[in-house]
Amino acid sequence: MLRSVGQKRLRGDEDLRVTELRTAVSRLRRELAGHPSEFPDRGIAEDELAALDAMAASGTPEIPRLRRSLLLVAGSIGSVSALAPGLRAVRIAVDLFGEPPRHS
């Protein structure tokens, strides 16, 4: 079970939030690769999912960059309803990292 946003539980050396993100991104990448129809922004979605995967693989990703990539992926595949569950899982995984600090 996952804990609240500010808490981490480690499995080995990996933060469970990172594990959740990598799992969700991997799932959505597979679903996108298997989706039969082409759409104009598919390449953007593929590139940003690769960026999300790379950020997760690096350890603790930068929250603003995570959110930017999530927005680009959502904008790219948002109208493809078959990919909605996978996109939702990625959003939930990104949300586990919490809000970036606000600068006044």
N, C-alpha and C positions, 0 to 999 in steps of 0.2 A: 504494500500500500504506500502511496506517495504521501509525503508530508506537506505542510504549508509551503508557500513560496520561498520564504527565507531559510527554510531548513533543508539540509542535504543529508542523505543517507548514502554512504559509499558502499559500493560492491567492488571489491578489489580496489583499484585506484580511480575508478570512474564514478563521477557524480551521477546519481540516478536521473537527474534532469537531462543530462547529456545523453544517457542511454535512451530515454523516452524520445528525445528529439531525433536521434539517429534512427531509431526504429520507425518513427512516423514518416520521416523523410524517405527512408528506404522503401517503405510501403507505397507512398505516393509516387515515387519514381518508377516502381514496377507497374503500378496501375496506369500511369501516363504512357509508359513504353508499350503496354498492351492495348491501349485505347486505339480503336481502328480509324477514327476520323482525324483528319488534319484540321487544324485551326490556325489562324494567323499568328498568334503569340505563343505557339507551342515551344519554339526555341527559347524564348525568354523564360518560360516556366522551367524548362530543362536546365538552363544555365543557372537559374537562381536556386533550384533544388540541389544542384551540384555544389553551389556556394554554401548553402546551408549545411550540407553534409561535410564539407571541408571545415567549416567553422566548428561543427560539433566534434569532429575528429581531433581538432587542435586542443580540446579541453574545455575551457570556459569561454564561450563565445561572447562577443560584445552585444549587449542588448539592443542598442539602436540599429546595428547592422542586421541582427536577427529580424527585427520588426520590419525593416525596409525590404528585406528579401521576402518575408511573408506577404507583405502588401503587393509586391511585384508578382509573386506566384498567384495570389488570389485574383489579381487583376487579369492575369494571363489565362487562367483556367476557370474563372468564376462562373462562366456561363455553361460549363460542361457539367451537367448535374451528376453524371456517373462518377465524377471525381470528387464530389462534395464530401463524402465521408472521410476520404484520405486527407483532403485539405483541412477539414475540421480537426483531425488528429494532429496535424502539424501545428495549427493555431494553438491548440491546447498545450502542446509540448513547448512552444515558444512562450506561452503565458506562464509556464512554470518558473521561468527566469525572473518574473516580476517586472515592475516598471523601472525604466532607467531613472537615475536621480534627476530631479528638476533643478535647473540653474536659475536663480532669481536675478 
